[in-house]
Amino acid sequence: MIARAVFGFALTAFAAWPAIAGERANETDTQKIMGGFFGNTSVCKGEGLFECHVWFYPDGTMVQFSYDKRENPLDGGNNLSGFTVIPGTWWVEHADGGNFNLCRHVGDGPIRCMPQPPRKVGDHWDLPHTTGSLAGVTEHFSIVKGHI
């Protein structure tokens, strides 16, 4: 049974209410979204600029290994110049329309939440950046088997 306060009144139902955007996802939904990442490597590349390898663990921790050839690129409080290893945390939140966001907090950087569909080993996708220090760069992502 789920109870939620709506307009100051507690409503009780025997069926689950729709998820509210921004709420953390339950274990089942988190496994559905992140299961393909566990034990594998999420790779990101900005051609000629940087490459990162991220290991996500089921306990909500992560490690980001990266190499960035730009001079003093900052990600919030993280200086990513050269080779870096930065621990962080992650979680999955509900988004509008039954979708999910993957939220990450890496080192001293800001919390970032981005849409995240389920992924598996062998998947590839691109993210064209339109603002910020990466404006004009298309970041390439993939899931690679094992920890590399």
BELFEN-V298401 format. One line per field, one symbol per residue. ss: DSSP state (H for helix, E for strand, L for the rest). phi: phi as a letter, one per 30 degrees, with the letter a starting at -180 (. if undefined). burial: + if it has 9 or more other ideal C-beta (glycine too) atoms within 8 Angstrom, else -. A space follows every 50 residues. Layout:
ss->???
phi->???
burial->???
//
This chain:
ss->LEEEEELLEEEEELLLLLLLLLLELLHHHHHHHHLLLLLLEEEEEELLLE EEEEEELLLLEEEEEEEELLLLLEELLEELLEEEEEEEEEEEEELHHHLE EEEEEELLLLEEEEELLLLLLLLEEEEELLLHHHLLLEEEEEEELLLL
phi->.cbbdbhicdccbccddddcejdddddddddddcedddibbccbbceica bbbbcccddjcabccbbbdddhdcbiccdcdicbbbdabbacbdbdiicb cccbbchcdddbbbebdebbejdbabbddcbidcejccccbaccdicb
burial->------------+-----------+---++--++-+++-+++++++---+ ++++++----++++++++-+--+++--+-++--+-+++-++++++---++ +++++++-+------+--+---+-----+-------++++++++----
//
